[in-house]
């Protein structure tokens, strides 16, 4: 049987995305479904996480599976020199699916190639974060009632931000217009802009984050400037607070515009936004549970019909 992994959104067909959203909607209606009784989900986190790990583990528990894994590679035999390949081979002796976050771009793809069991990429360096993207699409669809023809502002760290890289690729099916808003040091990488041109994705770039561009948005996707990706901490200090979204900036926003953020936030969304009806980032994180229940089921070969049964 073909091994089903989720490593990247780059090759994810439109129908597959829509099907995962439909599965997620079923789980939102009823999160506790013992579809995976007797299965084991391994969560291997070589980088810190709150939402991704806990929502995957909650998803596994709500599906009736059991969870093994680690939250810190320092407590594993990788500190003794065990390779990623050997770690994956060992864990696949124990688990039916591996959810892995790793600091190296390409680590998830490599793991998926050597693993006998399905691998889900929970973030690989600055490359991809496909389960985040599925919950982002789920949240966009839920709040806008559609995925097509939306104006989406991507704000902040567009250079290292794997969530925005994945989101652009997944949105290629839905005719978006992106507004890339970043300081020059953190601008969208050329290969992503080339990807947009090849795919016919419309985009504009600017450094100003102001009420004029906010008024155009259906979705504002804020991102954190990620200290851990900088080799030059002086550069991080220069750009870390370059954009701070405040409630007063939302005066001319569309009524149904929603603010998303993969979280964690640092300073980029002021606390006075939290009570504004445009704020959606905490609900977005809750949607991660439903999206991740769908992902785990899908890689283990369960269909929408199995979920509905
Ligand atoms: N959005 C996200 O990946 O959050 P964590 O790093 O807390 O998992």
Boltz pocket constraint, residues with backbone or C-beta under 6 A from the ligand:
constraints:
  - pocket:
      binder: B
      contacts: [[A, 48], [A, 49], [A, 50], [A, 51], [A, 52], [A, 53], [A, 122], [A, 123], [A, 132], [A, 262], [A, 263], [A, 264]]
      max_distance: 6.0
